[in-house]
């Protein structure tokens, strides 16, 4: 039983570290997962292009998904991604979503069926069933979040990041309750990302200074809830940079170059900017060490292929 899936990266609008309330916006960076279910119980995982990367999360995703749908198989899973790992760009959330979806897709082929549904004038969408149980996007997100806790790669559960990766557009969430408070589509504007060489793993970051800014971060979240997503992204990004002793210079360089919004994503170290003139932000960042990625905001949902 074999299946593949794709999910998307994301960038922070409001970090959930301080209060448990977060927000994120999806990008067009992608992660692909390919799954082959086998007899036995052995679960093998590989990150293509990252042979030394920890695969504990992928294995936890496979186990959580099989358990949720009531099956006991072995598995061989591979992922491939253009999302830099441990840079605050939601590589773990994207990997978890793709892994869980791919396992569900494999189960559906032998133990379920596919139906098509259409809402209004929108294109038809595939709806997957395993037995009589529908493969629900939020169920899959929650499986990935649980697996992230199992693998100890998250502090907050990253429900906001996972929901944006799965559903596209922007989401605002209460991570403590795994509830989406608001979501919607975004204009698919260019996104420019400065990626330093250093890494920052979520489970290993000291967030005590950011906790002191709970009131200010909550203000940013409320601003996003009212529709000020770009303002919230910038405000949160500056707060996070200062709390975690990261440079704010790339943020102000991007804003000076005309960016609509700019800020640290996640716990960093990457800076994300949204601009109608990406070339101006690239020029402003041209002397920074590291690399620059240009992509776009994304409204597509993660899917089984």
DRENDOPA-718937 format. One record per residue (C-alpha): z, y, x. Coordinates in steps of 0.25 Angstrom, whole numbers, padded with zeros to 4 digits, always signed. Example, Ala and Ser with C-alpha at 12.3 -4.5 7.8 and 13.67 -1.06 7.14 Angstrom:
BEGIN
+0031-0018+0049;+0029-0004+0055;
***
This chain:
BEGIN
+0000+0000+0000;-0005+0013+0007;-0005+0027+0003;-0006+0041+0008;+0000+0055+0004;+0000+0069+0008;+0010+0080+0007;+0011+0094+0012;+0019+0103+0021;+0028+0115+0017;+0034+0127+0022;+0048+0133+0018;+0050+0144+0008;+0065+0143+0007;+0073+0133+0016;+0083+0125+0008;+0092+0123+0020;+0102+0134+0015;+0103+0131+0000;+0095+0119-0004;+0085+0128-0011;+0072+0128-0004;+0057+0131-0005;+0044+0127+0002;+0029+0129+0001;+0019+0118+0004;+0008+0119+0015;-0005+0112+0017;+0000+0105+0029;+0000+0090+0026;+0007+0076+0028;+0000+0063+0025;+0007+0050+0024;+0001+0036+0023;+0009+0024+0019;+0007+0009+0019;+0017+0001+0011;+0020-0013+0017;+0027-0025+0015;+0041-0026+0021;+0051-0014+0022;+0047-0008+0036;+0044+0007+0035;+0035+0013+0046;+0032+0027+0048;+0023+0036+0057;+0020+0051+0058;+0006+0052+0064;+0006+0062+0075;+0021+0061+0077;+0024+0047+0082;+0038+0052+0086;+0042+0059+0073;+0053+0053+0065;+0048+0044+0053;+0061+0042+0046;+0057+0052+0035;+0044+0044+0032;+0052+0031+0032;+0062+0037+0022;+0051+0042+0013;+0045+0028+0012;+0058+0022+0009;+0062+0032-0001;+0049+0031-0008;+0048+0016-0009;+0063+0015-0014;+0060+0026-0025;+0048+0018-0030;+0055+0005-0029;+0047-0002-0018;+0051-0009-0005;+0039-0008+0005;+0037-0006+0020;+0029+0006+0024;+0020+0012+0035;+0019+0027+0033;+0012+0037+0042;+0012+0052+0040;+0003+0063+0046;+0005+0078+0045;+0001+0091+0050;+0015+0097+0047;+0022+0099+0059;+0035+0091+0060;+0049+0098+0060;+0044+0112+0059;+0048+0116+0045;+0035+0113+0038;+0040+0101+0030;+0034+0090+0037;+0045+0081+0033;+0044+0084+0018;+0028+0082+0019;+0030+0069+0026;+0040+0064+0016;+0031+0068+0004;+0019+0061+0010;+0027+0049+0014;+0033+0047+0000;+0020+0050-0007;+0012+0040+0001;+0023+0029-0001;+0022+0032-0016;+0007+0031-0016;+0007+0018-0009;+0016+0012-0019;+0008+0018-0031;-0005+0010-0026;+0002-0003-0028;+0013-0001-0038;+0008+0011-0046;-0003+0019-0051;-0010+0033-0051;-0012+0042-0063;-0019+0055-0064;-0014+0068-0071;-0019+0082-0073;-0012+0094-0076;-0021+0105-0083;-0033+0108-0074;-0026+0103-0061;-0033+0092-0054;-0028+0078-0058;-0016+0072-0050;-0013+0058-0046;+0000+0053-0052;+0006+0041-0045;+0015+0030-0051;+0023+0019-0044;+0026+0009-0055;+0030+0018-0066;+0036+0029-0057;+0027+0042-0055;+0027+0047-0041;+0033+0060-0043;+0031+0071-0033;+0046+0076-0033;+0051+0061-0032;+0043+0060-0020;+0048+0073-0014;+0062+0068-0017;+0059+0055-0010;+0055+0063+0002;+0067+0072+0002;+0076+0060+0001;+0069+0053+0013;+0071+0066+0021;+0086+0065+0019;+0085+0050+0023;+0078+0054+0035;+0087+0066+0038;+0075+0076+0040;+0080+0086+0030;+0092+0095+0027;+0089+0100+0013;+0080+0088+0008;+0068+0097+0009;+0065+0096-0006;+0058+0109-0005;+0049+0106+0006;+0046+0092+0000;+0042+0098-0013;+0033+0108-0007;+0026+0097+0001;+0025+0088-0011;+0021+0098-0022;+0014+0110-0014;+0016+0124-0017;+0030+0130-0016;+0043+0124-0021;+0057+0129-0022;+0068+0119-0023;+0082+0115-0024;+0083+0105-0013;+0097+0101-0017;+0092+0096-0031;+0078+0092-0026;+0073+0102-0037;+0060+0111-0037;+0064+0125-0042;+0050+0131-0041;+0037+0127-0036;+0023+0133-0037;+0009+0134-0030;+0006+0144-0018;-0006+0151-0015;-0011+0142-0003;-0010+0153+0007;-0011+0150+0022;+0002+0145+0029;+0004+0148+0044;+0014+0140+0051;+0020+0142+0065;+0025+0129+0071;+0034+0130+0083;+0035+0118+0093;+0050+0116+0090;+0054+0107+0078;+0065+0108+0068;+0070+0096+0061;+0076+0099+0047;+0088+0089+0049;+0092+0095+0062;+0092+0110+0059;+0105+0118+0058;+0104+0125+0046;+0118+0132+0046;+0113+0146+0048;+0103+0145+0037;+0114+0141+0027;+0120+0154+0030;+0107+0161+0023;+0108+0153+0010;+0109+0165+0002;+0096+0171+0009;+0089+0158+0008;+0092+0157-0007;+0087+0171-0009;+0074+0166-0003;+0073+0154-0012;+0075+0163-0024;+0064+0172-0020;+0055+0160-0019;+0059+0156-0033;+0055+0169-0038;+0042+0167-0032;+0044+0174-0018;+0040+0162-0010;+0034+0169+0002;+0046+0179+0002;+0055+0167+0002;+0048+0160+0013;+0049+0172+0022;+0063+0175+0019;+0068+0160+0021;+0059+0159+0034;+0066+0171+0040;+0080+0166+0036;+0077+0152+0041;+0072+0157+0054;+0084+0166+0057;+0094+0155+0053;+0088+0144+0061;+0085+0153+0073;+0070+0152+0072;+0061+0164+0075;+0057+0173+0064;+0046+0179+0072;+0035+0170+0067;+0039+0174+0053;+0038+0189+0055;+0025+0187+0063;+0019+0180+0051;+0024+0191+0041;+0018+0202+0051;+0005+0195+0051;+0004+0196+0035;+0011+0182+0031;+0015+0182+0017;+0027+0174+0021;+0033+0167+0033;+0045+0160+0037;+0051+0148+0044;+0048+0135+0037;+0060+0125+0035;+0069+0125+0047;+0058+0130+0055;+0053+0131+0065;+0039+0134+0059;+0036+0147+0053;+0027+0147+0040;+0019+0159+0036;+0010+0161+0023;-0001+0171+0025;-0015+0175+0019;-0019+0178+0034;-0015+0166+0042;-0023+0170+0054;-0014+0183+0055;-0001+0174+0055;-0007+0164+0065;-0011+0176+0074;+0004+0182+0073;+0009+0168+0077;-0001+0165+0088;+0009+0167+0100;+0020+0159+0094;+0022+0145+0100;+0019+0133+0092;+0008+0131+0082;+0002+0138+0070;-0002+0130+0058;-0011+0137+0047;-0011+0130+0033;-0009+0134+0018;+0001+0133+0007;-0001+0121-0001;-0001+0118-0016;-0005+0103-0016;+0004+0092-0019;+0007+0080-0009;+0000+0068-0014;-0003+0053-0012;-0017+0052-0006;
***
